[in-house]
């Protein structure tokens, strides 16, 4: 018999086992340990009260991690991972956990449920579509690593640079709060943000990002979460290019430059600009949403 429990009712060891068996044989190695699991829960705003674990004869066989945020006055839920043990796949366990998650979402007043799925994972996409999710965008995990011979990004002198916190970027009228969960300002813990302001004081664009240092204090990576131009301003490509110049500099450092879950449609201008300057997609996903009234 399959039992579904909230993650808050389970030990960390059981949760980690549920995750590891649930993602065995996945498209990439998703194996975790207790420290990494708990750190991810905190960094990505996931909740033990909102997440569920499936058990068979007291053994964990599946997991769905969830978090809830408020975007534009409405509660949005994110599925941060659905995994089912190999022996129990295609036997309804995933659907059972998802239905339990929907019950929790409704109890919490969630209006929209969101998730991402690897584009090649047709079985998962079919499951999500069968329970009401629809594909709304394609996402690309972009990278450009190592030092570059020349600075790829130009810099417009029309705009003044201002520095702020990621959460302040979230207050801008053109902030893209509907972009994927992991790109929202709440996921940029320890990050920095910038805006470009024109001569009349209008914000022309924003970006927020996080620099990673090794134990010796050396800069080893920069993760760009969002980089957007104000749609009311002219020449958005120039604005985005200037923002990228401030985020990545002249690219002379031999570091990793990562842009997770860049929407191909919702952030078309940014996506095309990044790829034109040498960023390459390494993972492709789809963004899916479900109206909780359905």
N, C-alpha and C positions, 0 to 999 in steps of 0.2 A: 504494500500500500504506500502511496506517495503522500507525504505530509509537507505542507508549506508553512514555514515559520518566518517571522521577521528576523532580520539580521541581528537586531537588538536582543533577541532571545538566545543567540548562539555565541559560543566562544570564538575567539579570534582564530584559534587553530582550526575549528570546523569551517569558518568562513574562508580561510586560506585554502583548505583542502577542496572546498566546493569550487572555488575559482580555478584551481590548478587542474582538477579533473574535468571541469566544465570547458576549459579551453585547451585540453590536450589535442594535439594535431591541428591546431588553428593555423591560419595563414602566416603567422609569425609567432615566435616564442613569447607567450604571455605569462610564463611561469613567474610566480611572485613568492614573497615570504612575509612574515608578520609585519616587520618594520615597513617594508615597501607598500604593503596593502594599506596599513593605517595612514601612512603619509599621503598616499593617493586619495584616500577618503577625505582628508583635510584639504589638500591642495585643490581638489576639483569640486568641493562642496557637496560631496555625497553623504547620505544619511543612513545610519544603521536602522533608524525607525521606519524609513521609507523603502528600504531594500529587503529582498526576500531570499530565502534559501530553501531548496527542495531536498527532502530526505526520503530514503528508502531503507527501511529496517535500521533506523538510527544513523545511517551513513549519508553524508551529504553528497548529492548527485547533480546539483545545479544551483545557479545563483543569478539574480538580477539586481544590479546596483542602481540606485536612483537618487536624484537630488531634485530640489525645487527652488526656484528663484522667482522673484517678481520682476516682470518686464512690462513697462508701460501700464502699470496698474493691474496686470493680470498675472496669475501664477502659471509658470511654465515648468514642466517636469522634464528631466533628462534621464534617459536610460544609459548608464555608463558602462554597460556590458551585460550580455546575456550568454551564459554558458551552460551546457548540458553534457554530462558524462557520456562517453562514447556508446556504452551499452544501452543508454536510455534515449538516444537521439531518434527523431522521427516517431516517437511514441506518445506525443502529446504533453511531455513534461514542460517544454518551453512555453507552450500555449497556456498551460495551467499556471505557470509562474507569472506570465504576462497579465492574465486575468486577475490574479491576486494583486499585482501592481496597480492595475486600473482601479480596483476597489479602494486601494490606499489613496491614489491620486484624487478620486472623487471625494473621499472623506476630507481631503486637504483643500478642496476647492480649486483644483487644477483645471485650467481652461484648455491648455494645449500640451500634448505629450510629444517629445522629440527624441530622436536617436540618429546615430550614423551606422551604416553597414558597409563593409568592404564590398566594392562593386562586383567582385567575382563571387561573392558568397550568395549565390542564387537561392539556396535553401532558406537562409535567414531572411532574405528579402521577401520571398514568397510567404513565409510565416507572418512577417509584419504586415504585408498587404492583406492577408486573410483576416487579420484582426483590426483592420481599419486604418492602417498607416498608408500615406501616399508619399511618393518621391517628389520633393520640391526643388532640389538642386543637386548638382554634382560638386564634389569637394576634392581638392588636391592637396597633398602634403608636399610642399615645395622645399627644395634644398639648393644651396650654392655653397660649396665648401672650398677651403683653401684660399690662398692669396691670389689676387687678380693683378695682371700687369698694369692695367689702367683703371682709374676710377670710372665705374659704369654709369653713375648717377650724376645728372646735372643739378645745378642749384640756381633757383630763381631768386633775384634780388628784390622782387616786388613785395616779399612777405617778411614779417618779423617773427622770429622764433620765440615761443614761450614754453617754459617747462611747467609741468603740473603732475598730478597723480593720476593713475589709470581711472579711478572712480570719478574724477572730475571730467574726464573725457566722456564718461557715460552720461553726463548731464547735458551734453551738446545736443542741439535740436536734430542734427543729422546723424547722431550716433546709431550704429547698426546693432541694436539690442536683439534683433531677430536672427543674427548670424549664429553659427554653431556655438554650443555651450562652452567648449574649451577655448574659444576665441573671445569670450565676453570678459569685461574688465575684472570680474570677480575671480577669474582663473589666472590673472596676471599678478599673483602675489609676489611681492618683492620686485615689482616691475617699475618702469619709468614711462612717462607720457610726454608728448609734445603737441603743440598746435602751431599752425602758421596763421598769422593775422595780417590782413591787408591794411592799407593806409587809413581806411575808415573805421578800423577796429573790428571788422567782421572776421570771424574764424573761417579760414579757407579750407582747413583740413586738420586731421589729427592722426596720431599714431601712438600705439603703446606697445612696449616690448620689454624683454628681460635679458640682461646680460648674465652669463654664467662664468664663474671663476673657478680655477682649480685650487687645491689646497695651498699652493704657493702664491695665490693671488693673480695668476695669469689669466687673461681673458681667453676663454676656449670656445664660447658659443654665444650667439644672440638669437633669441626666439622673438619673432614679430607676430603679435596676436591680431591686431587690426591696423589698417592704414587706409584712410578714406578721405576723399575730397568732398567739400560742401557742394551739393548738386546745383546750388544757385550761383556758384562762381564759374567764371569762364576758364577754359583750358585745364580741366581736371587732371590730365596726364602730367602737365608741368608741376602741379601741386603735389601729386603723388610722388613724382620723381624727386622733388625737393625734400619731401618727408623721408624718403628712402635714403637720401644722402645723409640726413641728420641721424638716422637710425644706424646705418651700416658704415658710415664714413667713406673712405676711399677704397675700402676692401683690400688693403695691403696686408692685413693680418691673416695668418693661416688658421682660420677658425671655422666652425660650423655656423651656417646661417640657415635658419629653419623657419618656415611659415606653415603652421599646422592648419589643416581643414579650411583652406581658402575656397570660398564659394565661387564657382565658375560663372554663375549667372548674377547672383545678388551683389557680388563685388567684381563685376566683369572688368572694369577699368584697371583695378589694382592687379587682378590676376594676369591680365594681358601685359601690363607694364613689367611685372616681375619676371615673367617668362621671356619677354623681349630682351631683358638684361642678363639672361643666363640661368635663372632659377629653373630647375627641372622637377617634374612631378615624380615622386618615388612611391607613393601610395595613392590610390583613387578610391573614394567612398561616395555613397549617396546620403543625402540628408533626407530624413523622413519625418513626417508629422502626422498627428492624429488629433482631431477635434474631440475633446472629451464629452461633448454633448452627443456624439455618435456612439 
